[in-house]
Amino acid sequence: MNKEEFFPLYHQPGATSILNQELMHQMSKTSEPITDNQLEQMLNEHQMFIESGGRGGKWQTFEVAGLTLAVYTGATAAKGEQASFANSNLSLLQFSGLSLECCDFVNVLYENGSFRNSNLNNSIFIDSVLLHIDFSGADLTGCDFSRALMMNCQFDNSNLSSCDFENCNLSNSIFTGAKTIGSRFPGAILENVIF
């Protein structure tokens, strides 16, 4: 498979944005890191949210005062609370093997971490800084990574079907065995990628 087939639309320009990414990234960088105890509590609430009807919704994003806001609509959960990591510093955490579908990861800072073998279906990572992250074996179906900085990530054997990587910097990332069916990469930076 050639680069054009593996990374659909990568040669086309992405949409322009008026966002202040420097301000956004400063927000997540200076936020108090989420602890393991906080994560455990959030995951318990999120599991109840998913199991009681939280699946099947859609994300809508808005640009407000130069910042990104994501709103999840169309699903009604009877219990729990949807996990939102928006504008957070995740540097103390590891997410390997977790069920994190339909989570809000807008503008997170996460470096040298792992989502290995996790279920992240329909989660949103717009404008995030995700450097040196291991996504190997993860199910990322339907995720939106638009405008994210994702250099030196590993996507070995991950499912990237129907993902949006518009204007995403994926330089030096590895995609060996990954599935990209239905995904889009307009404006993506793909320098030195392996696929």
C-alpha positions as CSV (number, residue, x, y, z in Angstrom):
1,M,0.0,0.0,0.0
2,N,1.4,3.4,-0.9
3,K,1.4,6.6,1.3
4,E,-1.7,8.1,-0.5
5,E,-3.7,4.9,0.2
6,F,-2.6,4.5,3.8
7,F,-3.0,8.2,4.7
8,P,-6.1,9.4,2.8
9,L,-6.2,13.1,1.8
10,Y,-2.8,13.8,3.4
11,H,-1.7,15.8,0.3
12,Q,-4.7,18.1,0.6
13,P,-4.6,21.2,2.8
14,G,-6.5,21.2,6.1
15,A,-8.9,23.8,7.3
16,T,-7.5,27.0,8.8
17,S,-8.2,27.9,12.4
18,I,-8.2,31.0,14.6
19,L,-7.4,29.1,17.8
20,N,-4.7,30.3,20.1
21,Q,-2.9,26.9,20.5
22,E,-0.1,28.5,22.6
23,L,-2.6,29.7,25.2
24,M,-4.5,26.3,25.1
25,H,-1.3,24.3,25.6
26,Q,-0.2,26.6,28.4
27,M,-3.5,25.9,30.2
28,S,-3.0,22.1,30.1
29,K,0.8,22.4,31.0
30,T,0.1,24.5,34.1
31,S,-2.9,22.5,35.3
32,E,-2.5,20.3,38.4
33,P,-1.7,16.8,37.1
34,I,-4.5,14.2,37.6
35,T,-3.6,11.5,40.1
36,D,-4.1,7.8,40.0
37,N,-6.9,8.1,42.7
38,Q,-8.7,10.8,40.7
39,L,-8.4,8.6,37.6
40,E,-9.8,5.6,39.3
41,Q,-12.8,7.6,40.5
42,M,-13.4,9.1,37.0
43,L,-13.2,5.7,35.4
44,N,-15.7,4.2,37.7
45,E,-18.2,7.0,37.0
46,H,-17.4,6.8,33.3
47,Q,-18.1,3.0,33.2
48,M,-21.5,3.6,34.7
49,F,-22.1,6.4,32.1
50,I,-21.3,4.0,29.2
51,E,-23.2,1.0,30.6
52,S,-26.4,3.1,31.2
53,G,-26.7,4.5,27.7
54,G,-23.7,6.8,27.1
55,R,-22.6,5.1,23.9
56,G,-23.7,6.3,20.4
57,G,-23.4,10.1,20.9
58,K,-21.7,12.5,18.6
59,W,-19.1,15.2,19.4
60,Q,-19.7,18.8,18.4
61,T,-16.8,21.3,18.7
62,F,-16.9,25.0,19.0
63,E,-14.2,27.7,18.9
64,V,-14.9,30.1,21.7
65,A,-12.6,33.1,22.5
66,G,-9.7,31.3,20.7
67,L,-10.2,28.0,22.6
68,T,-11.8,24.6,21.7
69,L,-14.9,23.4,23.4
70,A,-16.3,19.9,22.8
71,V,-19.9,18.9,23.6
72,Y,-21.1,15.3,23.5
73,T,-24.7,15.0,22.3
74,G,-27.3,12.4,21.3
75,A,-26.7,9.8,24.1
76,T,-28.6,9.7,27.4
77,A,-27.0,7.9,30.3
78,A,-29.1,7.1,33.4
79,K,-26.1,6.8,35.7
80,G,-22.5,7.9,36.2
81,E,-20.6,10.8,34.6
82,Q,-18.8,11.0,31.3
83,A,-15.0,11.3,31.8
84,S,-13.6,14.7,30.7
85,F,-9.9,15.2,30.8
86,A,-10.1,18.5,28.8
87,N,-7.3,21.0,29.4
88,S,-5.6,18.5,31.8
89,N,-2.0,17.5,32.5
90,L,-2.0,13.7,32.3
91,S,1.8,13.3,32.8
92,L,1.5,11.1,36.0
93,L,-0.8,8.5,34.4
94,Q,-0.8,5.3,32.4
95,F,-3.9,4.4,30.4
96,S,-2.9,0.9,29.1
97,G,-5.7,-1.7,28.8
98,L,-8.5,0.6,29.8
99,S,-12.0,1.2,28.5
100,L,-12.1,5.0,27.6
101,E,-14.7,5.2,24.9
102,C,-16.4,8.5,24.3
103,C,-14.0,10.5,26.6
104,D,-13.1,14.1,26.2
105,F,-9.3,14.5,25.8
106,V,-9.4,18.0,24.2
107,N,-6.2,19.9,24.7
108,V,-4.5,17.5,27.1
109,L,-0.8,17.3,27.8
110,Y,0.5,13.7,27.8
111,E,4.1,12.8,27.2
112,N,5.9,9.4,27.3
113,G,2.7,7.6,28.2
114,S,0.6,4.7,27.0
115,F,-2.9,3.9,25.8
116,R,-1.6,0.5,24.7
117,N,-4.5,-2.0,24.1
118,S,-7.1,0.5,25.3
119,N,-10.6,1.1,23.9
120,L,-10.8,4.7,22.9
121,N,-13.7,4.5,20.5
122,N,-15.3,7.8,19.7
123,S,-13.1,9.8,22.0
124,I,-11.9,13.3,21.1
125,F,-8.3,14.6,21.3
126,I,-8.5,17.8,19.3
127,D,-5.6,20.3,20.0
128,S,-3.8,17.9,22.4
129,V,-0.1,17.5,22.9
130,L,0.6,13.7,22.8
131,L,4.3,13.1,22.4
132,H,6.0,9.7,22.5
133,I,2.7,7.9,23.3
134,D,2.2,4.2,22.8
135,F,-1.2,3.5,21.1
136,S,-0.2,0.0,20.0
137,G,-3.1,-2.4,19.8
138,A,-5.6,0.4,20.8
139,D,-9.0,0.7,19.3
140,L,-9.2,4.3,18.2
141,T,-12.2,3.9,15.9
142,G,-13.9,7.3,15.2
143,C,-11.5,9.4,17.3
144,D,-10.8,13.0,16.4
145,F,-7.1,14.1,16.6
146,S,-7.4,17.3,14.6
147,R,-4.6,19.8,15.2
148,A,-2.9,17.5,17.8
149,L,0.8,17.4,18.1
150,M,1.6,13.6,18.0
151,M,5.2,13.2,17.2
152,N,7.1,10.0,17.9
153,C,3.9,8.0,18.6
154,Q,3.4,4.2,18.1
155,F,0.3,3.0,16.4
156,D,1.4,-0.6,15.8
157,N,-1.6,-2.9,15.1
158,S,-4.0,-0.2,16.2
159,N,-7.5,0.4,14.7
160,L,-7.6,3.9,13.3
161,S,-10.7,3.4,11.2
162,S,-12.8,6.5,10.7
163,C,-10.3,8.7,12.6
164,D,-9.7,12.4,11.8
165,F,-6.1,13.5,11.8
166,E,-6.6,16.9,10.0
167,N,-3.7,19.3,10.5
168,C,-2.1,16.8,13.0
169,N,1.7,16.5,13.3
170,L,2.5,12.8,13.2
171,S,6.2,13.1,12.4
172,N,8.4,10.1,13.3
173,S,5.4,8.0,14.2
174,I,5.1,4.3,13.5
175,F,1.9,2.8,11.9
176,T,3.1,-0.8,11.3
177,G,0.0,-3.1,11.0
178,A,-2.4,-0.2,11.7
179,K,-5.9,0.0,10.0
180,T,-6.7,3.4,8.6
181,I,-9.9,2.6,6.6
182,G,-12.2,5.6,6.4
183,S,-9.7,7.9,8.1
184,R,-8.7,11.3,6.9
185,F,-5.4,13.1,7.1
186,P,-5.8,16.5,5.2
187,G,-2.9,18.9,6.2
188,A,-1.3,16.2,8.3
189,I,2.5,16.3,8.7
190,L,3.9,12.9,8.1
191,E,7.6,13.3,8.0
192,N,9.6,10.1,8.6
193,V,6.5,8.0,9.4
194,I,6.8,4.2,9.1
195,F,3.8,2.3,7.8
